[in-house]
Amino acid sequence: MMKNITSHPDISTKTIRNFSIPSIGLGTYQMQGSTCQEAVRDAILMGYRHIDTAQMYDNEIAVGTGIAASGIPREALFVTNKIWLDNLEPEKLKSTFQQSLEKLQMNYIDLLLIHWPPANEETITNALKTMRELRSKEYIRKIGVSNFTPRLLVKALAIDEIIANQVEYHPMLAQNDLIDICETYNVFLIAYAPLGQGQILGTELLQQIGKKYGKSESQVILRWLIQQRLVATIPKASNHEHRKSNIDIFDFELSESEMHEIAALDRGARQVNPQFAPRWDEKFELKH
Ligand SMILES: NC(=O)c1ccc[n+]([C@@H]2O[C@H](COP(=O)([O-])OP(=O)(O)OC[C@H]3O[C@@H](n4cnc5c(N)ncnc54)[C@H](OP(=O)(O)O)[C@@H]3O)[C@@H](O)[C@H]2O)c1
């Protein structure tokens, strides 16, 4: 564990296979309307360049309006969107994707994800082929997946060049098997719910480490995530001070022993586990 610690001095963006992604993005789940619009605009003006949305969040119009209001050129931003489970069949995927572009006031998406793996795995193949078509027409720059288990990620990698798997990841929920696969295939792991949706704050070790660097517990968690080579993260903050704090993590560095101590906090504490989730504990052995 933790063999993937990065030693690169500037980790504000991560690059693999010539593709770069800002390490910290703004999550927008459960933010809508003017709150979402203002959060996105404010985040961009304070330096965020990566915004995460999804068809299911019902906030694409607000995200698009916030981005437009920031005045920052589209090419300077990295926007992720996710195709919802009901929209994965080819025709539905294409039509809802076009609607998403309109709502976002954009003509391309940087990273398009399958939001959750569908029960019928044939649907994954068809969806990835359709997304490949969107990519060939330059509607999307890269294809990714979300909530894919190790076996499903390897399956997806056999179908197309997957650049990222977005999954829940924070100190209380290790993702060793997925990180191993991401290392092997050069895939980003985008950590969602990095703060455990606020439920994991209040840990003495994180507070102690934070005190040493003059940083908060959340800042220690986010720094711990992005100090891992292939990890980017997308904390959601509707509060301005939280947004400011979450991006102010580039002026300190956790030691290797602190990285390990934080990793040892793992207790399998998964926050996001809907009834349609895949079998997280499915055994899978990566053949090296
Ligand atoms: N692919 C998927 O299936 C999936 C699933 C879940 C989430 N996501 C994505 O990941 C993003 C992040 O996950 P999440 O929103 O579930 O949870 P999260 O980012 O772990 O936690 C958000 C909560 O933490 C609070 N918070 C943020 N910054 C803080 C700080 N500096 N100090 C104290 N509290 C702080 C927020 O409060 P305030 O809002 O009051 O600032 C909010 O209550 C989502 O918004 C979404 O974009 C993806």
The ligand as an SDF file (V2000), in Angstrom:
LIG
                    3D

 48 52  0  0  0  0  0  0  0  0999 V2000
  -19.7850    9.1610   -9.2830 N   0  0  0  0  0  0  0  0  0  0  0  0
  -20.5960    9.0640   -8.2730 C   0  0  0  0  0  0  0  0  0  0  0  0
  -21.3930    8.1110   -8.1690 O   0  0  0  0  0  0  0  0  0  0  0  0
  -20.5650   10.0960   -7.2020 C   0  0  0  0  0  0  0  0  0  0  0  0
  -21.1590    9.8380   -5.9610 C   0  0  0  0  0  0  0  0  0  0  0  0
  -21.0860   10.8220   -4.9810 C   0  0  0  0  0  0  0  0  0  0  0  0
  -20.4250   12.0170   -5.2510 C   0  0  0  0  0  0  0  0  0  0  0  0
  -19.8820   12.2500   -6.4790 N   0  0  0  0  0  0  0  0  0  0  0  0
  -19.1970   13.5400   -6.8040 C   0  0  0  0  0  0  0  0  0  0  0  0
  -18.2390   13.8050   -5.8000 O   0  0  0  0  0  0  0  0  0  0  0  0
  -18.5080   15.0740   -5.2090 C   0  0  0  0  0  0  0  0  0  0  0  0
  -18.0750   15.0810   -3.7680 C   0  0  0  0  0  0  0  0  0  0  0  0
  -18.7560   14.1160   -2.9950 O   0  0  0  0  0  0  0  0  0  0  0  0
  -19.9290   14.4570   -1.9750 P   0  0  0  0  0  0  0  0  0  0  0  0
  -20.5270   15.7560   -2.3320 O   0  0  0  0  0  0  0  0  0  0  0  0
  -20.8330   13.2960   -1.9300 O   0  0  0  0  0  0  0  0  0  0  0  0
  -19.1880   14.5240   -0.5670 O   0  0  0  0  0  0  0  0  0  0  0  0
  -17.9080   15.2900    0.0310 P   0  0  0  0  0  0  0  0  0  0  0  0
  -17.2890   16.1770   -0.9570 O   0  0  0  0  0  0  0  0  0  0  0  0
  -17.0760   14.2500    0.6840 O   0  0  0  0  0  0  0  0  0  0  0  0
  -18.5420   16.1240    1.2200 O   0  0  0  0  0  0  0  0  0  0  0  0
  -19.3570   17.2420    1.0190 C   0  0  0  0  0  0  0  0  0  0  0  0
  -19.7290   17.7520    2.4130 C   0  0  0  0  0  0  0  0  0  0  0  0
  -18.5420   18.1720    3.0890 O   0  0  0  0  0  0  0  0  0  0  0  0
  -18.6970   19.5250    3.4970 C   0  0  0  0  0  0  0  0  0  0  0  0
  -17.4150   20.2000    3.3410 N   0  0  0  0  0  0  0  0  0  0  0  0
  -16.8070   20.5530    2.1910 C   0  0  0  0  0  0  0  0  0  0  0  0
  -15.6400   21.1610    2.4310 N   0  0  0  0  0  0  0  0  0  0  0  0
  -15.5030   21.2120    3.7770 C   0  0  0  0  0  0  0  0  0  0  0  0
  -14.5160   21.7330    4.6220 C   0  0  0  0  0  0  0  0  0  0  0  0
  -13.4200   22.3150    4.1340 N   0  0  0  0  0  0  0  0  0  0  0  0
  -14.6920   21.6200    5.9710 N   0  0  0  0  0  0  0  0  0  0  0  0
  -15.7950   21.0230    6.4570 C   0  0  0  0  0  0  0  0  0  0  0  0
  -16.7750   20.5030    5.6950 N   0  0  0  0  0  0  0  0  0  0  0  0
  -16.6310   20.5920    4.3570 C   0  0  0  0  0  0  0  0  0  0  0  0
  -19.7410   20.1210    2.5870 C   0  0  0  0  0  0  0  0  0  0  0  0
  -20.3750   21.1980    3.2440 O   0  0  0  0  0  0  0  0  0  0  0  0
  -20.9190   22.5220    2.4900 P   0  0  0  0  0  0  0  0  0  0  0  0
  -21.6610   22.0590    1.2670 O   0  0  0  0  0  0  0  0  0  0  0  0
  -21.7630   23.1510    3.5230 O   0  0  0  0  0  0  0  0  0  0  0  0
  -19.7460   23.3870    2.1170 O   0  0  0  0  0  0  0  0  0  0  0  0
  -20.6650   18.9280    2.3710 C   0  0  0  0  0  0  0  0  0  0  0  0
  -21.5470   18.7790    3.4510 O   0  0  0  0  0  0  0  0  0  0  0  0
  -20.0140   15.2260   -5.4300 C   0  0  0  0  0  0  0  0  0  0  0  0
  -20.4530   16.5460   -5.2190 O   0  0  0  0  0  0  0  0  0  0  0  0
  -20.1610   14.7360   -6.8250 C   0  0  0  0  0  0  0  0  0  0  0  0
  -19.7260   15.7250   -7.7500 O   0  0  0  0  0  0  0  0  0  0  0  0
  -19.9110   11.2930   -7.4420 C   0  0  0  0  0  0  0  0  0  0  0  0
  1  2  1  0
  2  3  2  0
  2  4  1  0
  4  5  1  0
  4 48  2  0
  5  6  2  0
  6  7  1  0
  7  8  2  0
  8  9  1  0
  8 48  1  0
  9 10  1  0
  9 46  1  0
 10 11  1  0
 11 12  1  0
 11 44  1  0
 12 13  1  0
 13 14  1  0
 14 15  2  0
 14 16  1  0
 14 17  1  0
 17 18  1  0
 18 19  2  0
 18 20  1  0
 18 21  1  0
 21 22  1  0
 22 23  1  0
 23 24  1  0
 23 42  1  0
 24 25  1  0
 25 26  1  0
 25 36  1  0
 26 27  1  0
 26 35  1  0
 27 28  2  0
 28 29  1  0
 29 30  1  0
 29 35  2  0
 30 31  1  0
 30 32  2  0
 32 33  1  0
 33 34  2  0
 34 35  1  0
 36 37  1  0
 36 42  1  0
 37 38  1  0
 38 39  2  0
 38 40  1  0
 38 41  1  0
 42 43  1  0
 44 45  1  0
 44 46  1  0
 46 47  1  0
M  CHG  2   8   1  16  -1
M  END
$$$$
